[in-house]
Amino acid sequence: MNSRQRRGVILLILSVICALGAFAGVLSVISDVKSKVGPEVTAYQLKTNVPPYTALNTGQFEKVRMPKRWLSPNAVTDLAQIQGKIAVTTLRQGSLLQSDMIVDRPALQPGQQEVAIMIDAATGVAGKITPGSTVNVYATFGGQRQGDPAQSKIIVTNAKVLDVGRITALQPNADDRGRQPTDAVPITFALSAIDAQRITYAESFAQRVRLALVAPGSDTSVSPKDRTYELANDK
């Protein structure tokens, strides 16, 4: 082997050594990154906006993989956690689902039934009433005969709100051609049979139905004589 060949072999060996060194460096960097990032876990992010108080389902989320150390302790990593849950606020598209974004949907008690009615969004809800709220339901009626005074009645006390739907524009019917479209919200209540009858009657025949939010722990008992109000009898 002449000197030129020896130099070629040496250069080849040096090249191999350099390549091995570079490869070892890359492996070291990768190992260091992995040690800093840690193992990956499954999380879920919103595919679209979800309005508050909406029942959750798996189709609203998509699976993502990310390092466990980057997730907050209350991140949802199993979609089984959303069963029977509702959003407590607007869930934004692309946000990671957190356990503090959701709560249990209020449940029916024995003897209760779900009843949903449309409530004027401006006068009946105003964004303050949410699932789990307790409300009194007021209704105003015109006099049965000409000259009879209008009355305000407490139809139901301590009604439990199960769900608050989306605002919907209601078109006036043929008998109310002069009225403008109104925004209404479907409210679902947990009620006894008699209270369900009262509230559906009010929705059908009252001039206006309003909800009054009851503060937690308040005494909301109303005597029968105080359930009906007439301005002429106000002293």
Secondary structure, 3 states (H helix, E strand, C coil): CCHHHHHHHHHHHHHHHHHHHHHHHHHHHHHHHHHHHCCEEEEEEECCCECCCCECCHHHEEEEEEEHHHCCCCECCCHHHHCCEEECCCECCCCECEHHHEEECCCCCCCCEEEEEEEEHHHHHCCCCCCCCEEEEEEEECCCCCCCCCEEEEEEEEEEEEEECCCEEECCCHHHCCCCCEEEEEEEEEECHHHHHHHHHHHHHCCEEEEEECCCCCCCCCCHHHCEECHHHCC
